[in-house]
Amino acid sequence: MTRVALVSGGTRGIGAAIATALKAAGYVVAANYAGNDERAKAFEAETGIPVFKWDVSSYEACAEGIAQVEASLGPVDVLVNNAGITRDAMFHKMTPGQWSEVINTNLTGLFNMTHPVWSGMRDRGFGRVINISSINGQKGQMGQANYSAAKAGDIGFTKALAQEGAAKNVTVNAICPGYIGTEMVLAVPERVMNERILPQIPVGRLGQPEEIARCVVFLASDDAGFITGATLSANGGQYLA
């Protein structure tokens, strides 16, 4: 039986690597995106993975978008909550808008995406929910009170929901990447990278999006059926939780 996987924020960076790896592993994959139409269409053309546009911070948009995915591809068996944004600022300068935008996307977005597929997973007796949190949700980060709070909330959401899904063969796990070589991270000035970031990482390098994708493929598999409520740290030893 071919299973259907949906990846939010799935056309760029870590999300694109996840979507591509799931397709290579034999899943029927859909990739959600929010705004960059040009990149999304290029991703679809490159990979053959259909893309669907909606904002995960809106419950109504998620319910409608997921309904479109399921009408096109079938019920969602694997959900990867990867969509996220940053609005960094020191707390004394952070605006209510910067706070709420990040919380609404990075934390409430998990509810909005997971709730519409949850009952179906329970009824079918199989499901995988994989939440992409962050090292900064584990240790905190100066200038990211909003982001760190949301990503820590993702871990709490994971642990609570895992207990509800376990008896129905629905697992819920979190992955906490460290510094990964995405476009955003690679745009950091070389001096900052070499003097401030890499020295913090014991393995001495950035992670690659494909390394996070391999974690997702494992957690989505039947082989990972005894793993639920777990937080998998993939950070090169930078933070040992």
C-alpha positions in Angstrom: 0.0 0.0 0.0 1.4 3.4 -1.0 1.1 5.9 1.8 0.5 9.7 1.4 2.8 12.2 3.0 2.1 15.9 3.4 5.0 18.3 4.2 4.3 21.8 5.2 6.8 24.4 4.1 7.9 21.7 1.7 9.3 23.5 -1.3 12.4 25.1 0.1 15.3 24.2 2.4 14.8 21.4 4.9 11.2 20.9 3.8 12.2 20.4 0.2 14.8 17.8 1.2 12.1 16.0 3.3 9.6 16.0 0.5 12.1 14.7 -1.9 13.4 12.0 0.4 9.9 10.8 1.2 9.2 10.5 -2.5 12.4 8.5 -3.0 11.3 6.2 -0.2 8.1 5.4 -2.1 5.5 7.8 -0.6 3.1 9.8 -2.6 4.0 13.3 -1.5 2.3 16.7 -1.4 4.2 19.9 -0.5 2.5 22.8 1.1 3.9 26.4 0.7 2.8 29.8 1.7 4.1 32.5 -0.5 6.9 31.9 -3.0 5.0 30.9 -6.1 8.1 30.9 -8.4 10.1 28.6 -6.2 7.1 26.3 -5.6 6.5 25.9 -9.3 10.2 25.3 -9.9 10.2 22.7 -7.2 7.2 20.9 -8.6 8.7 20.9 -12.1 12.1 19.6 -10.8 10.6 16.8 -8.5 7.2 16.0 -9.8 5.8 16.6 -6.3 2.5 18.5 -6.4 2.4 21.7 -4.5 -0.5 23.3 -2.7 -0.6 26.9 -1.4 -2.0 27.9 1.9 -1.1 29.7 5.1 -0.7 27.3 8.1 -1.5 30.0 10.5 -5.2 29.8 9.3 -7.2 26.8 10.5 -9.8 27.3 7.7 -7.0 27.4 5.1 -5.4 24.3 6.4 -8.7 22.4 6.5 -9.5 23.4 2.9 -6.0 22.8 1.7 -5.8 19.3 3.3 -9.2 18.5 1.8 -7.8 19.3 -1.6 -4.7 17.2 -1.0 -6.8 14.2 0.1 -9.2 14.6 -2.8 -6.2 14.5 -5.2 -3.9 12.0 -3.6 -5.8 10.1 -0.9 -5.9 10.3 2.9 -2.8 11.7 4.6 -0.9 9.0 6.5 2.3 11.0 7.2 2.2 14.6 8.2 5.4 16.6 8.5 4.9 19.9 10.3 7.9 21.9 8.9 6.6 25.3 8.0 8.1 28.1 10.1 9.1 31.7 10.1 11.4 34.0 12.1 10.8 37.5 13.3 13.9 38.0 15.4 14.3 40.9 17.8 15.6 41.5 21.3 12.7 41.2 23.6 12.6 44.9 24.6 12.2 45.8 21.0 9.9 42.9 20.0 6.5 44.0 18.8 3.2 42.2 19.5 3.0 41.5 15.8 6.4 39.9 15.7 5.4 37.7 18.6 2.0 36.7 17.3 3.2 36.0 13.7 5.8 33.5 14.9 3.5 31.8 17.5 0.6 31.6 15.0 2.8 29.9 12.3 5.3 27.9 14.3 3.1 26.7 17.1 -0.6 27.2 16.3 0.2 25.9 12.8 0.8 22.5 14.3 -2.7 22.4 15.6 -4.1 23.8 12.4 -2.3 21.2 10.2 -2.7 18.2 12.5 -6.3 18.5 13.7 -7.9 17.9 10.2 -5.9 14.7 9.7 -6.0 13.3 13.2 -9.3 11.6 13.2 -8.7 9.9 9.9 -5.3 8.5 11.2 -7.0 7.2 14.3 -9.9 5.6 12.3 -7.5 3.9 9.9 -5.2 2.7 12.7 -2.1 4.2 11.3 -0.5 7.7 11.3 2.8 9.5 11.6 3.1 13.1 12.7 6.6 14.5 12.7 7.1 18.0 14.0 10.2 20.0 13.0 11.2 21.9 16.2 14.6 23.4 16.7 17.7 23.4 18.9 16.5 26.8 20.0 13.3 25.3 21.4 15.5 23.2 23.6 18.1 25.7 24.8 16.6 29.1 24.0 18.3 31.8 21.9 18.9 35.5 22.5 16.8 37.6 20.2 14.4 34.7 19.6 12.0 34.7 22.5 9.1 34.3 20.1 10.7 31.5 18.1 12.2 29.7 21.0 8.8 29.7 22.8 7.0 28.4 19.8 9.5 25.6 19.1 9.5 24.6 22.8 5.7 24.5 22.5 6.1 22.1 19.5 7.9 19.7 21.8 5.2 19.9 24.5 2.5 19.4 21.8 4.4 16.3 20.5 4.7 14.7 24.0 1.0 15.2 24.8 -0.4 14.1 21.4 1.8 11.1 21.4 0.0 9.7 24.4 -3.4 10.2 22.7 -2.3 8.5 19.5 -0.3 5.5 20.8 -3.2 3.1 21.2 -4.3 3.8 17.6 -0.9 3.2 16.1 -0.5 6.9 15.5 3.0 8.1 16.5 4.0 11.7 17.1 7.7 12.7 17.3 9.8 15.9 17.1 13.1 16.6 15.4 15.2 19.4 16.6 17.8 20.5 14.0 20.7 22.6 14.9 22.5 24.8 12.3 21.6 23.4 8.9 23.1 24.5 5.6 20.0 26.1 4.1 20.0 29.3 2.1 19.2 31.4 5.2 22.1 30.0 7.2 24.6 30.1 4.3 23.8 33.8 3.9 25.5 34.5 7.2 28.8 36.4 6.7 31.8 34.1 6.5 33.5 35.7 9.5 30.4 35.2 11.7 30.1 31.6 10.5 33.8 30.7 11.2 34.2 32.6 14.4 30.8 32.3 16.1 28.8 29.5 14.7 31.1 26.6 13.7 33.1 26.7 16.9 29.9 25.9 18.8 29.4 22.6 16.8 31.6 19.8 18.0 31.5 18.0 14.6 32.9 21.2 13.1 30.4 21.7 10.3 26.8 22.6 9.4 24.3 19.9 9.0 22.8 19.2 5.6 19.0 19.3 4.9 19.3 15.7 3.6 20.4 14.6 7.1 17.2 15.9 8.6 15.2 14.3 5.8 16.7 10.9 6.6 15.5 11.3 10.2 12.0 12.0 8.9 12.0 9.0 6.6 12.9 6.7 9.5 10.3 8.1 11.9 7.7 7.8 9.1 8.4 4.1 8.6 6.9 1.0 10.1 10.3 0.3 11.6 9.8 3.3 14.0 6.4 2.1 15.3 7.7 1.8 18.9 9.0 5.4 18.9 6.5 8.0 19.9 6.7 11.2 22.0 10.4 11.4 21.3 12.6 14.4 20.5 15.4 13.6 18.1 18.3 16.1 18.3 20.2 16.5 15.1 22.7 19.3 15.9 26.2 17.9 15.6 26.6 17.8 19.4 26.0 21.5 19.9 23.4 20.9 22.6 23.0 17.6 24.4 19.4 17.3 25.7 
